[in-house]
Amino acid sequence: MKAVTFTAPYRIAVEEVPDPRIDEPTDVIVRVEMAGICGSDLHPYRGNEVGLDAGTILGHEFLGEVVATGSEVTQFAPGDRVVSAFSTSCGRCFYCRSSLTARCERGALFGWVQEGVGLHGGQAEYVRVPLADGTLLSIDGELGATAGELFAGDILSTGLFTAASGGVASGAVVAVVGAGPVGLMCVVAAAEAGAKEIWSIDPIPERRALAESFGANAAEPESAGKLLAEATQGRGVDAVLEAVGTAEATATAYALVGLGGTIAAAGVHTEENFAFTPGDAYDRNLTYRAGRCSARVFAPTALEIARSGRYDLDGIVSHTLNLADAVAGYAMFDTRSDGCTKVLMIP
């Protein structure tokens, strides 16, 4: 089969690799109908996260059709259409029972193999899904393969998780730092949680326009402090949903949050230190929350939102490419060239 594989930072390839097979009785094989390039994929692509084996099949956003099942799979059968959470989960261990499927004792992240151990990803014609009953979600129904369905397994679930981590509730004033795909889903999640006012902070005009289309007020980073101070009578916002994953984004979040407020980080951070000190946190009575989203917990709600028609989730997709064009797709997504906001690939 054809698959997108990692070679070295800034070097990927589309090549022929062996088809996946059923290794465990809880596995299924999915024929991929649609796969996304995620901002998290850029961390190894740029060399910010190290350790990924050359030859690893990339990607953790995918949906498609089940074509084979292991003997212990009870929830799915060949012909079922499914979307996958971006990490696997058994649904039975202590962490899964505690709604922390991201830390399942048997779980793994799609698209990460290190020193021969791990799980290949879904930017391919086929993908093996371990622990299928606890990982996959059925998408059989009226819709075909849509971006919203795909997003239920990752970025929309991550938005919901981040809003929940930030304690966003009815009447809250919320700032979202970053209007990339995850930031836009944080805007949606804050709206779903009943936020009174949502501000999207991003330097790119096209991304701010997308945030406004989802109901946010948009501001450039340079003017955000003044605008949000005016909007909150100088108090700062109740919660900041930080969806970039850089020290600069954390510093912006700290500048905007009010006393007793919360910063919830969706972004994967690779820097060594926080952008604020323990004393800074003390002086704000600040709550800071971070961690990998338990996507399988939030996916059913995300799928309902995607199917509701309340938001034009397809509208954040700027480019839909063939799998063969993945090298160009990664470069475009990395540099945000050609107005790129989100890339989907069709095997």
Secondary structure by P-SEA (a helix, b strand, c coil): cbbbbbccccccccccccccccccccbbbbcccbbbbccccccccccccccccccccccccbbbbbcccccccccccccccccccccccccccccccccccccccccccccccccccccccccccbbbbcccccccccccccccccccccccccaaaaaaaaaaaaccccbbbbbbccccaaaaaaaaaaaaacccbbbbbcccaaaaaaaaaabbbbbcccaaaaaaaaaaccccccccccccccaaaaaaaaacccccbbbbbccccccccccccaaaaaaacbbbbbcccccccaaaaaaaaaacccccccccccccccccaaaaaaaaaaaccccccbbbbcc
